[in-house]
Amino acid sequence: MNYSYPLNDSWSTEEIVDVINYYSFIEKAYEKGIIQQDLLLAYNRFKQIVPSKSEEKQLDREFEKQSGYIPFRVIKYAKEKRGNDLIKMK
């Protein structure tokens, strides 16, 4: 990984850790796979920190630009699946 996560200077240390955790789960969904419920819990926490849809899109675009991974696709896929499956993107 040779990129940085999109962060906001106004977030607390705990919020920064939670956002980094969320984006690391997005990476895992592409690289190794992640348990659906773990990913959705991290996303719910991310949405508590970033409730604005426009800010979420801006951060996701920045993350995608740096990493090549698309958070929207991962979350959409995770929400559509039934059960607590492993989420593995191609």
Secondary structure, DSSP 8 states (H G I E B T S, - for coil): --S-----TTS-HHHHHHHHHHHHHHHHHHHT-EEHHHHHHHHHHHHHH---HHHHHHHHHHHHHHH---HHHHHHHHHHS-SS-EE---
